[in-house]
């Protein structure tokens, strides 16, 4: 089988995780990278033995490149994704896929018109504990679900923002909700279904950024369940927890740990549902999860179905986060409109 040529746009911290993951996937070949910072580009190309481009348009003209993985600051995702789709490249974008719903819709439309695959990186969906939780929800083990909770209590200090100055900016995708808890909000809507309305508050408590370091929200789901989100990057002195809890008439499940992935509580009326050894194990490393995302994208490019998180799936969580921001600014409950499938 001929290898699928992948390229990275951006060679920062997350790009290395993608590059390491690609090395272990037989049908994938990392062929090129692009970055405007000469020293970073030189170090990356030397480490992985690949071509380097300082100009993005030059990367998009490379005929060996079949898939572009966008690992740049969030505020650049949509424009770079549009350029790639218009160049006929398949696109895998780190979260969030865009900063606005208008940008997301334009990206979805462009990929459809060009006949290319569009995927969004929400790697937590591939964690074994989350997969087990998804199966429990879909098979009805919880019975009537009453409510759910997503909690992100992390630390992002001055050093973090010095290394990632774009993370201070609302326009570039900074903020505890858009940049950190978006993964957990994605899991909530993936597990419980359509969110019909939200009410939220956001605040800058420590003054390190213009974007929120603390946010809370209440969700109403179409199935009648309620949801609560608590997200903060102002936890002292270090990351404390990332937890997802679901409660129903026939079961309770809590997935937690410093980085979500450990089963903390797994109790159902059907006792045959065992934890199967996941309760005391750390969740897979980032490279393993990005391996899943890239393999999933490669299958889609080969014509074997859609990515687990395609453009329309990636848009769903963006709509929820955007509605929380709108609610915080207006002081009103926001009803979601949703994109028709």
C-alpha positions in Angstrom: 0.0 0.0 0.0 1.3 3.4 -1.0 2.0 5.7 2.0 -0.1 8.8 2.5 2.0 11.9 2.6 1.4 14.0 5.7 2.7 17.5 6.4 2.7 19.6 9.5 1.9 23.3 9.5 3.7 24.6 12.6 6.5 22.9 14.4 5.8 23.7 18.1 5.1 21.4 21.0 2.0 19.7 19.7 3.6 19.1 16.2 6.2 16.9 17.8 3.4 14.7 19.3 2.0 14.3 15.8 5.4 13.6 14.3 6.2 11.0 16.8 2.8 9.3 16.3 3.3 9.2 12.5 6.6 7.3 12.8 4.6 4.3 14.1 1.9 4.2 11.4 2.8 2.1 8.4 0.5 3.7 5.9 1.6 7.3 6.9 4.7 9.2 5.9 5.6 12.6 7.3 7.1 14.3 4.3 7.3 18.0 5.2 6.8 20.8 7.7 6.2 24.5 7.5 7.1 27.2 10.0 7.9 30.9 9.8 10.5 30.7 12.5 13.9 29.7 10.9 15.5 28.1 13.9 12.5 26.1 15.0 12.1 24.9 11.4 15.8 23.9 11.1 15.6 21.9 14.3 12.4 20.1 13.3 13.6 19.1 9.8 16.9 17.9 11.2 15.2 15.8 13.9 12.7 14.1 11.5 14.7 14.1 8.3 11.9 15.9 6.2 11.5 18.9 3.9 11.0 22.3 5.5 9.1 25.3 4.1 9.1 28.8 5.5 6.1 29.8 3.3 2.8 28.0 3.8 1.9 28.4 0.1 5.0 26.5 -0.9 4.0 23.6 1.3 0.6 23.5 -0.3 2.2 23.2 -3.7 4.2 20.1 -2.7 2.7 17.2 -4.7 3.9 14.7 -2.1 1.6 16.3 0.5 -1.8 14.7 0.7 -2.8 15.7 4.2 -2.0 18.9 6.0 -2.1 18.8 9.8 -2.5 22.3 11.2 -0.7 22.8 14.5 -0.5 26.6 14.6 -2.1 29.0 17.1 -5.9 28.6 17.2 -6.7 31.9 15.6 -4.9 30.8 12.4 -6.7 27.4 12.0 -9.6 28.4 9.8 -7.7 30.5 7.3 -4.9 27.9 6.9 -7.5 25.1 6.6 -9.3 27.0 3.9 -6.1 27.6 2.0 -5.3 23.8 2.2 -8.7 22.7 1.1 -8.6 25.1 -1.9 -5.2 23.6 -2.8 -6.9 20.1 -2.9 -5.3 18.9 0.4 -7.1 16.9 3.0 -7.0 18.7 6.4 -6.6 17.6 10.0 -6.9 20.6 12.4 -6.0 20.8 16.0 -8.9 22.1 18.2 -10.7 24.4 17.9 -11.3 24.1 14.2 -12.1 27.8 14.0 -12.8 30.8 16.2 -16.3 31.5 14.9 -19.2 29.5 13.5 -19.0 31.5 10.3 -15.3 30.4 9.8 -16.3 26.8 10.7 -19.1 26.8 8.1 -16.9 28.2 5.4 -14.3 25.5 6.1 -16.9 22.7 6.0 -18.3 24.0 2.8 -14.9 24.4 1.2 -13.9 20.9 2.1 -17.1 19.5 0.7 -16.8 21.5 -2.5 -13.2 20.4 -3.0 -14.0 16.7 -2.2 -11.4 16.5 0.5 -11.5 15.1 4.0 -11.7 17.5 7.0 -10.9 16.2 10.5 -10.6 17.9 13.9 -8.3 16.7 16.7 -10.3 15.7 19.8 -8.0 12.9 20.9 -9.8 12.3 24.3 -12.5 10.4 22.4 -10.0 7.7 21.8 -9.1 7.1 25.5 -10.0 3.6 26.6 -12.0 4.8 29.6 -13.9 7.3 27.5 -14.6 4.6 24.9 -16.0 2.4 27.7 -18.1 5.2 28.9 -19.5 5.9 25.4 -20.5 2.2 25.1 -22.2 2.3 28.5 -24.2 5.4 27.4 -25.1 4.0 24.0 -26.2 0.6 25.3 -28.6 2.2 27.9 -26.7 1.1 31.0 -27.4 4.4 32.7 -31.1 4.3 32.1 -32.6 7.7 32.3 -29.6 10.1 32.6 -30.2 12.9 35.1 -27.1 15.1 34.7 -23.4 15.2 33.9 -20.4 17.3 35.0 -17.2 18.3 33.3 -14.4 19.7 35.5 -11.0 21.1 34.5 -8.9 22.4 37.3 -5.5 23.1 35.9 -2.6 25.6 36.3 -1.4 27.8 33.5 1.2 30.2 35.0 3.3 33.1 33.7 5.9 30.8 32.2 3.2 29.0 30.1 2.0 32.2 28.6 5.5 33.5 28.0 6.2 30.5 25.8 2.7 30.7 24.2 1.9 34.4 24.0 -1.0 33.8 21.7 -2.7 32.0 24.6 -3.3 35.3 26.3 -5.6 36.5 23.4 -9.3 36.0 23.0 -9.0 36.5 19.3 -6.3 33.8 19.0 -8.1 31.2 20.9 -6.9 31.6 24.5 -9.1 31.0 27.5 -9.8 28.1 29.8 -13.0 27.2 27.9 -11.8 27.5 24.3 -8.2 26.3 24.8 -8.4 23.7 27.6 -11.9 22.6 28.5 -13.1 22.4 24.9 -12.0 18.7 24.9 -14.3 18.0 27.9 -17.2 20.0 26.5 -16.8 17.9 23.3 -17.0 14.7 25.4 -20.2 16.0 27.1 -22.0 16.6 23.9 -20.7 13.5 22.3 -21.9 11.3 25.2 -25.2 13.0 26.0 -26.3 14.4 22.6 -27.6 17.8 21.4 -27.3 20.8 23.7 -30.3 23.1 23.4 -29.3 26.0 25.6 -26.5 27.3 27.8 -26.0 29.9 30.6 -22.5 30.9 31.6 -20.1 33.2 33.4 -16.5 33.8 32.6 -13.9 35.8 34.5 -10.2 36.8 34.5 -9.2 36.3 38.1 -5.4 36.4 38.0 -4.8 38.9 35.3 -2.3 36.9 33.3 -4.4 37.0 30.1 -7.2 38.9 28.4 -9.0 35.7 27.9 -10.9 34.0 30.8 -8.9 31.9 33.3 -12.1 30.7 35.0 -15.5 29.8 33.4 -18.6 28.0 34.6 -21.8 27.1 32.6 -25.0 25.2 32.9 -26.3 23.2 29.9 -29.7 21.8 28.9 -29.6 18.7 26.7 -32.4 17.8 24.2 -33.0 14.6 26.2 -33.8 16.6 29.3 -30.5 16.0 31.1 -28.6 18.9 32.7 -24.9 19.5 32.5 -22.4 21.6 34.5 -19.0 22.8 33.3 -16.3 24.2 35.6 -13.1 25.2 33.9 -10.1 27.0 35.4 -6.4 27.5 34.6 -6.0 29.5 37.8 -5.5 26.5 40.1 -2.5 26.7 42.6 0.1 25.4 42.5 -0.3 22.8 39.7 -2.8 20.8 37.7 -5.3 19.2 40.0 -7.9 17.3 38.0 -9.7 16.7 34.8 -13.0 14.9 35.5 -16.1 13.8 33.7 -19.1 12.4 35.6 -22.4 11.0 34.4 -25.3 10.1 36.6 -28.4 8.1 35.7 -31.2 6.1 37.3 -29.3 2.8 36.9 -25.7 3.9 37.0 -22.9 6.3 38.1 -19.6 6.7 36.3 -16.7 9.1 37.0 -13.7 9.3 34.8 -10.9 11.4 36.3 -7.2 11.8 37.0 -4.9 14.8 36.5 -5.5 14.2 32.8 -8.8 12.5 32.3 -8.5 8.7 31.7 -8.9 6.8 35.0 -12.1 5.2 36.1 -12.8 6.5 39.6 -16.4 5.2 40.0 -18.2 2.6 37.9 -21.4 1.4 39.5 -24.4 0.0 37.5 -27.4 -2.1 38.4 -26.1 -4.6 35.9 -23.2 -5.9 37.9 -21.7 -7.8 35.0 -20.3 -4.5 33.8 -16.8 -4.7 35.4 -14.2 -2.0 35.3 -11.9 -4.5 33.5 -8.7 -3.2 35.1 -8.9 0.4 34.0 -9.4 1.9 37.4 -5.8 2.2 38.5 -4.1 2.8 35.2 -2.9 6.0 33.8 -4.5 7.1 30.5 -2.5 6.7 27.3 0.2 9.3 26.5 -0.4 12.0 24.0 1.5 10.3 21.2 -0.7 7.2 21.6 -3.8 9.3 21.3 -2.5 11.3 18.4 -1.6 7.9 16.8 -5.4 7.1 16.9 -6.3 10.5 15.4 -3.9 10.2 12.5 -4.8 6.5 11.8 -8.4 7.5 11.8 -7.7 10.3 9.4 -5.7 8.0 7.2 -8.5 5.5 7.0 -10.9 8.3 6.0 -8.5 9.6 3.2 -8.4 6.0 1.9 -12.2 6.0 1.6 -13.0 4.0 4.7 -15.7 6.3 6.2 -15.5 9.7 7.9 -13.1 10.7 10.6 -14.5 10.2 14.1 -14.5 14.0 14.4 -15.2 15.5 11.0 -16.0 19.2 10.4 -19.6 19.0 11.4 -18.6 17.2 14.6 -15.9 19.7 15.4 -18.4 22.5 14.8 -20.7 21.2 17.6 -18.4 22.0 20.5 -17.4 25.3 18.9 -21.1 26.3 19.0 -21.4 25.4 22.6 -18.3 27.4 23.7 -19.3 30.3 21.6 -22.8 30.3 23.2 -21.2 30.3 26.7 -19.2 33.4 25.7 -22.3 35.0 24.4 -24.2 34.2 27.5 -21.4 35.6 29.7 -21.4 38.8 27.7 -25.2 39.3 27.7 -26.2 37.8 31.0 -28.8 35.7 29.2 -29.5 32.1 28.4 -28.5 31.3 24.8 -30.5 28.9 22.7 -28.4 26.9 20.2 -29.5 26.7 16.6 -27.3 23.8 15.4 -26.2 23.0 11.9 -28.5 20.6 10.0 -26.9 17.2 9.3 
